[in-house]
Amino acid sequence: MAVEILKEIRKLNERELLSYWIKGEYEEAEMYWKLAERSKELDLPENVVETFRRLGDESRGHGDGLLRIYRDEYGEELVEVRVPNVEALDVLGKFWKVEDLEDVLEIAMESEKLAETIYRKLAGETENPKLREAYLLLAETEKGHYEALASLRKSLSHGG
């Protein structure tokens, strides 16, 4: 699936690409906030809830940052892009009981790693210095998200 999404992303112009990532960051934020809520409902350790909440807040902030760049370049209205979001994969549907947390973390980690890779490729391909800087920053942040999830997974496998 990731390869097809990458092919579709490559066909987008810069405006469509920015729209795609803005929406993607906001969807990712929603996903992490919902995972935080679900973790709380399942009475999981507070560090699980806090990690998901923090990742959601950071994703929201990234969406806002990209939106500012978009508005500077193109004005208010985002363009419609019909490419599936590479990050906000439906992990919530899997997360019904505590035992599912391992799978949820695994899927979320894979999507963060993929997003980091794509952002780095885009940074190397864009001619826009402002956008290049934003993509590199986002790549680093996605790497940080991956590491936060990996650390959370490790802490849980060692008894919290």
C-alpha positions in Angstrom: 0.0 0.0 0.0 2.8 2.5 0.9 4.4 2.1 -2.5 1.1 3.0 -4.3 0.6 6.0 -1.9 4.1 7.2 -2.7 3.5 7.0 -6.4 0.3 9.0 -6.0 2.1 11.6 -3.8 4.8 12.0 -6.5 2.1 13.1 -9.0 1.0 16.0 -6.8 2.1 19.6 -7.4 3.5 21.6 -4.5 0.1 23.1 -3.5 -1.6 19.7 -3.6 1.3 18.2 -1.6 1.0 20.8 1.1 -2.7 20.3 1.3 -2.2 16.6 1.6 0.3 16.9 4.5 -1.7 19.5 6.3 -4.8 17.3 6.3 -2.6 14.3 7.1 -1.1 16.0 10.2 -4.6 16.9 11.5 -5.9 13.4 10.9 -2.8 12.0 12.7 -3.5 14.4 15.6 -7.1 13.1 15.8 -5.9 9.5 15.7 -3.4 10.0 18.6 -6.0 11.9 20.7 -8.5 9.0 20.2 -5.8 6.5 21.1 -5.1 8.5 24.3 -8.9 8.4 25.2 -9.0 4.7 24.5 -5.9 4.1 26.6 -7.6 5.9 29.5 -10.8 3.9 29.1 -8.7 0.7 29.2 -7.0 2.0 32.4 -3.6 1.8 30.8 -0.6 3.4 32.5 -0.5 7.2 32.5 2.6 7.3 30.3 0.7 5.6 27.5 -2.1 8.2 27.7 0.4 11.0 27.9 2.5 9.8 25.0 -0.5 9.5 22.7 -1.8 12.9 23.8 1.6 14.6 23.3 2.0 13.1 19.8 -1.5 14.3 19.0 -0.6 17.8 20.1 2.6 17.8 18.2 0.9 16.6 15.0 -1.7 19.4 15.4 1.2 21.9 15.7 2.8 20.6 12.5 -0.5 20.9 10.7 -0.7 24.5 11.9 2.9 25.3 10.8 2.3 23.8 7.3 -1.0 25.7 7.0 0.9 29.0 7.7 3.3 28.2 4.9 0.4 27.2 2.6 -1.5 30.4 3.3 1.6 32.5 2.6 2.0 30.8 -0.7 -1.5 30.1 -1.9 -4.1 31.9 0.2 -6.8 30.3 2.4 -8.5 27.4 0.6 -6.9 24.0 0.7 -7.1 22.0 -2.5 -8.9 18.6 -2.5 -6.4 15.7 -2.7 -7.7 12.1 -3.1 -4.7 10.2 -1.9 -5.0 8.1 1.3 -3.2 9.5 4.3 0.0 7.6 4.9 0.0 8.3 8.6 -3.4 8.1 10.1 -3.9 4.4 9.4 -6.9 3.0 11.1 -5.2 1.7 14.2 -8.1 2.7 16.4 -10.3 0.0 14.9 -7.9 -2.6 16.3 -7.6 -1.1 19.8 -10.4 -2.7 21.8 -8.5 -4.4 24.5 -5.2 -4.0 26.3 -3.7 -6.9 24.4 -4.1 -4.9 21.2 -1.8 -2.1 22.4 1.3 -3.9 21.1 -0.2 -4.1 17.5 -1.3 -0.5 17.7 2.2 0.7 18.7 3.7 -1.5 15.9 1.4 0.0 13.2 1.9 3.6 14.5 5.7 3.1 14.5 5.6 1.8 10.9 3.6 4.8 9.7 5.9 7.3 11.5 8.9 5.7 9.9 7.3 5.8 6.5 6.3 9.5 7.0 9.9 10.3 8.0 11.2 8.7 4.8 8.7 10.5 2.6 9.4 13.9 4.2 13.1 13.4 3.7 12.6 12.5 0.0 10.3 15.6 -0.5 12.9 17.8 1.2 15.5 16.6 -1.3 13.2 17.3 -4.3 11.6 20.6 -3.5 13.0 23.9 -4.9 11.2 25.9 -2.2 13.6 26.6 0.7 10.8 27.3 3.2 9.2 24.0 2.3 12.5 22.1 2.4 13.1 23.4 5.9 9.5 22.5 6.9 9.9 18.9 5.5 13.2 18.4 7.2 11.8 19.6 10.5 8.8 17.3 10.0 11.1 14.3 9.1 12.9 14.9 12.4 9.7 15.1 14.3 8.3 11.9 12.8 11.6 10.2 13.8 10.9 11.6 17.3 7.4 10.2 17.2 8.8 6.8 16.2 11.3 6.9 19.0 8.6 7.9 21.6 6.4 5.0 20.5 9.4 2.6 20.6 10.3 3.8 24.0 6.7 3.4 25.2 6.6 -0.2 23.8 9.9 -1.0 25.5 8.7 0.3 28.8 5.5 -1.7 28.6 7.3 -4.9 27.8 9.4 -4.4 30.9 6.4 -4.1 33.2 5.6 -0.5 32.8 
